[in-house]
């Protein structure tokens, strides 16, 4: 069975697994749980084995190409989501998970974990719920429910890492080991603490570097410029306030420190394709 939309791909078939290794999924996040047998896949230039009760997590920009081999009794369940949706989920969780970027880096180096029965059961539950929603195309709230389920699954993953793979100070420093890494992490920290600042110049001044150099570091470190990161965090905050509060538009514009409601509406439409009122109404239907 293989089911998918433009924002979620779910399969437990080998043909679906092959399809998901297509170049169009290179910037996606893939979570594969091996339930029987084993599979060996190419990952970052070497072959790795995923055995029964192992979960394999491929984060964006972690190459997973080349040949693969699996046992005759190999069975699995796989969920794949676009990097943009995953990053949006992480932005939503940024207040409760300040080390999410370091954890992604850890996953890039350590993509396989052996799960305990309780965690395996949770995987089965999320897979089943996602399958039901993907199969039911008549559900009015289908897309919103799928995103909420993906958010819940992401939090389960972070919770698992907290319980079993605690990142100590030494590990965090190792994952941010050079000057550009430290600068990027400092930039991310500023984004968390000052989500209403929208100028690259402001962040560069706090870090005592030029705006151009800051953008170069962000591009090299994450594939996105500083202005893209700022816009993503700002839009995430706007969406959160529109969907989770009853504040009028002019009040949200004030909270987000826009000069006026008109400019706020223009900014929201530019980055979401909808005015704030239209976005709020559409998502609440």
Buried (B, 14 or more C-beta within 10 A) or exposed (E): EBBBEEEBBBBBEBEBBEBBBEEEBBEBBBBBBBBEBBBBBBBEEEEBBBBBBBBBBBBBEBEBEEEBEBBEEBBBBBBBBBBEBBBBBBBBBBEEBEBBBBBBBBBBEEBBBEBEEEBBEBBEBBBEBBBEBBEEEEBEEBBBBBBBBBBBBBBBBBEBBEEEEEBEEEBBBBBBEEEBBBBBBBBBEBBBEBBEBBEBEBBBEBBEBEBEBBBBBBEEBBEBBBBBBBBBBBBBBBBBBBEEEEEEBBEBBBBBEBEEBEEBBEBBBEBBEBBBEBBBEEBEE
